[in-house]
């Protein structure tokens, strides 16, 4: 099975994502499509206008539109090269793009960070025109991956190699 993965450009997570996909049988059977913020370029115009965040700016909207365009173009290219059977959207803990574009979000709390990513992942998955299954994932500093469920809770589907107690899913 070939999948496409929408992920952030953050170099801290390159090896962790490669390990996750390699250990789950994908090895070289995925296309990595990257943009700063992963789901955020797709969700920004909506999430930034939420009353609790209220941080929408025209400049950020223009930049996110460029990021979204590049991401969706690369996704389309991957679909033209292979039959893509699944799409994974992978956000990560401590994302600089989320901090820059959503300055009023309380990302210092593990629970609030999970909630903000859940909102962004949900909006992004609903906006993308992909006909197959979409997995909404969040990887923490330890490489542990949580899958966002329909009830907006995360189920740990992979235990990463790290043991940083600040990881979102540490001791899960």
C-alpha positions in Angstrom: 0.0 0.0 0.0 1.3 3.5 -0.9 0.4 6.5 1.2 1.0 10.2 1.3 2.1 11.8 4.5 1.5 15.5 5.1 4.1 16.6 7.7 5.9 19.6 9.0 9.4 20.7 7.9 10.8 20.4 11.4 14.0 18.5 11.2 13.7 17.1 14.7 11.0 14.8 13.5 12.4 13.5 10.2 14.1 10.4 11.8 11.2 9.8 14.2 8.7 9.8 11.3 11.0 7.5 9.2 11.2 5.1 12.1 7.5 5.2 12.7 6.7 4.4 9.1 9.5 1.9 8.7 8.4 0.0 11.8 4.8 0.0 10.6 5.7 -1.7 7.3 5.7 1.3 4.9 9.5 1.6 4.4 9.7 3.3 1.0 6.0 3.1 0.3 5.1 6.7 1.2 5.4 10.2 -0.2 6.4 12.8 2.3 4.8 16.1 1.6 6.0 18.8 3.9 5.1 22.4 4.8 5.7 24.4 8.0 2.8 23.6 10.4 1.6 20.4 8.6 -2.2 20.8 9.0 -2.0 24.5 9.8 -1.7 25.9 6.2 -5.0 24.1 5.4 -6.8 25.0 8.7 -5.4 28.5 9.4 -8.1 30.7 7.8 -10.7 29.0 10.0 -8.9 28.1 13.2 -7.3 31.6 13.6 -10.7 33.2 13.6 -12.0 31.1 16.6 -12.9 33.5 19.4 -10.5 31.9 21.9 -7.6 32.4 19.5 -8.6 35.5 17.5 -5.3 35.9 15.8 -6.1 36.1 12.1 -3.9 38.4 10.1 -3.9 39.1 6.4 -0.1 38.6 6.2 -0.3 35.2 7.9 -3.3 34.3 5.6 -1.3 35.1 2.5 1.7 33.0 3.7 -0.5 30.1 4.7 -2.2 30.2 1.3 1.3 29.8 -0.3 2.1 26.9 2.0 -1.2 25.3 1.3 -0.8 25.7 -2.4 2.6 24.0 -2.4 1.4 21.2 -0.2 -1.7 20.5 -2.2 0.3 20.6 -5.5 2.8 18.1 -4.1 0.0 15.9 -2.9 -1.6 15.9 -6.4 1.8 15.0 -7.9 2.1 12.1 -5.5 -1.4 10.9 -6.6 -0.4 11.1 -10.2 2.7 9.0 -9.6 1.1 6.2 -7.6 -2.3 5.1 -6.5 -2.5 6.7 -3.0 -4.6 4.5 -0.8 -4.3 6.5 2.4 -3.5 10.0 3.5 -1.8 10.7 6.9 -1.8 14.2 8.3 0.9 14.3 11.0 1.2 17.3 13.3 4.0 17.4 15.9 4.5 18.6 19.5 6.2 22.0 20.0 5.6 23.2 16.4 7.1 26.6 15.7 4.6 27.4 13.0 1.7 26.9 15.5 3.5 29.2 17.9 4.0 31.9 15.3 0.6 31.8 13.5 -1.5 31.1 16.7 0.2 33.3 19.3 -2.8 33.3 21.6 -3.0 29.5 21.8 -1.7 28.1 25.1 0.7 25.6 23.7 2.6 25.3 27.0 0.0 23.0 28.4 0.0 19.4 27.1 -3.8 19.2 27.1 -4.2 22.5 25.3 -1.6 21.6 22.7 -3.5 18.4 22.0 -6.8 20.3 21.7 -5.3 22.9 19.2 -3.8 20.2 17.1 -7.1 18.2 17.2 -8.9 21.3 15.9 -6.4 21.9 13.1 -6.3 18.2 12.1 -10.1 18.0 11.9 -10.4 21.2 9.8 -7.6 20.1 7.5 -9.0 16.6 7.0 -12.4 18.0 6.2 -11.0 20.5 3.7 -8.9 18.1 1.7 -10.4 16.5 -1.4 -9.1 13.0 -0.8 -11.4 10.0 -1.4 -9.6 7.4 0.7 -9.0 7.1 4.4 -7.4 10.0 6.2 -5.5 9.4 9.5 -5.0 12.4 11.8 -1.8 11.9 13.8 0.2 13.8 16.4 3.8 12.8 17.1 5.4 13.9 20.4 9.0 14.7 21.3 9.6 11.0 22.0 8.4 9.8 18.7 5.2 8.4 20.2 2.3 8.7 17.8 -1.3 9.3 18.8 -4.2 8.9 16.4 -7.0 11.4 16.7 -10.3 9.6 17.1 -13.8 10.8 16.3 -14.4 11.8 19.9 -11.3 14.1 19.7 -9.2 11.9 22.0 -5.9 10.4 21.0 -5.1 6.7 20.9 -1.4 5.9 21.1 -0.7 3.7 18.0 3.1 3.7 18.3 5.5 4.0 21.2 8.5 6.1 20.2 12.1 5.5 21.4 12.4 8.6 23.6 11.7 8.9 27.3 11.3 12.7 27.7 8.7 13.3 30.4 7.6 16.4 28.5 6.3 14.3 25.6 2.6 14.7 25.0 2.0 10.9 25.4 4.6 10.1 28.0 3.4 7.3 30.2 0.4 6.6 27.9 
